[in-house]
Amino acid sequence: MTERFIPAHGGYRKLLSYQRAEVVYDATVRFCNRFMDRRDRTVDQMIQAARSGKQNIIEGSMASGTSKETEIKLTNVARASLEELLADYGDYLRVRGFKEWTKEDPRARRLRELVRTPGANYDTFKAGLEHADPAIAANVIIGLIKVACYLLDQQIRQLEKAFVEEGGLRERMTRARLAERAKSPRGAKPA
């Protein structure tokens, strides 16, 4: 049997970047519903940016079997969407006179501890995400967006490295075809 040239793909639920992006999406929907006027166009833009961050990780992961180029592009789109969302939360804090937490803020340090919790999900961060103070909720979401962006940066670097080392679908197909030909007796044509 010839080695498969379409590798296993999908598995996005196992990616930490996806897990954090999913929490960011859920938190953004709830944040906008609680603290923002639904008539504000920014609400739709924030929710769509959060959704794009999550959905493009899914789509990239699913496309990875046949197109590493598409996987890299979509993962980068996810990263860009989350960066846009990060700016929206920064704007939210700034225009309302709230401060973004510094790295040294004890709440930011506590968030970093929680992020390292194995199997961390929405419930892990719920107290901060659903805090009555919108500045606290926004800062927790900002922290999670930054983590998701960091993870996506690492993922993109790994995808680039894998592409350079292993090539894409065409290279895998060629290697599989050549390997199959090498098994055939000299001059015989495969059936």
Rosetta blueprint (number, residue, H / E / L):
1 M L
2 T L
3 E L
4 R L
5 F L
6 I L
7 P L
8 A L
9 H L
10 G L
11 G L
12 Y H
13 R H
14 K H
15 L L
16 L H
17 S H
18 Y H
19 Q H
20 R H
21 A H
22 E H
23 V H
24 V H
25 Y H
26 D H
27 A H
28 T H
29 V H
30 R H
31 F H
32 C H
33 N H
34 R H
35 F H
36 M L
37 D L
38 R L
39 R L
40 D L
41 R H
42 T H
43 V H
44 D H
45 Q H
46 M H
47 I H
48 Q H
49 A H
50 A H
51 R H
52 S H
53 G H
54 K H
55 Q H
56 N H
57 I H
58 I H
59 E H
60 G H
61 S H
62 M H
63 A H
64 S L
65 G L
66 T L
67 S L
68 K H
69 E H
70 T H
71 E H
72 I H
73 K H
74 L H
75 T H
76 N H
77 V H
78 A H
79 R H
80 A H
81 S H
82 L H
83 E H
84 E H
85 L H
86 L H
87 A H
88 D H
89 Y H
90 G H
91 D H
92 Y H
93 L H
94 R H
95 V H
96 R L
97 G L
98 F L
99 K L
100 E L
101 W L
102 T L
103 K L
104 E L
105 D L
106 P H
107 R H
108 A H
109 R H
110 R H
111 L H
112 R H
113 E H
114 L H
115 V H
116 R L
117 T L
118 P L
119 G L
120 A L
121 N L
122 Y H
123 D H
124 T H
125 F H
126 K H
127 A H
128 G H
129 L H
130 E L
131 H L
132 A L
133 D L
134 P H
135 A H
136 I H
137 A H
138 A H
139 N H
140 V H
141 I H
142 I H
143 G H
144 L H
145 I H
146 K H
147 V H
148 A H
149 C H
150 Y H
151 L H
152 L H
153 D H
154 Q H
155 Q H
156 I H
157 R H
158 Q H
159 L H
160 E H
161 K H
162 A H
163 F H
164 V H
165 E H
166 E H
167 G L
168 G L
169 L H
170 R H
171 E H
172 R H
173 M H
174 T H
175 R H
176 A H
177 R H
178 L H
179 A H
180 E H
181 R H
182 A H
183 K H
184 S L
185 P L
186 R L
187 G L
188 A L
189 K L
190 P L
191 A L
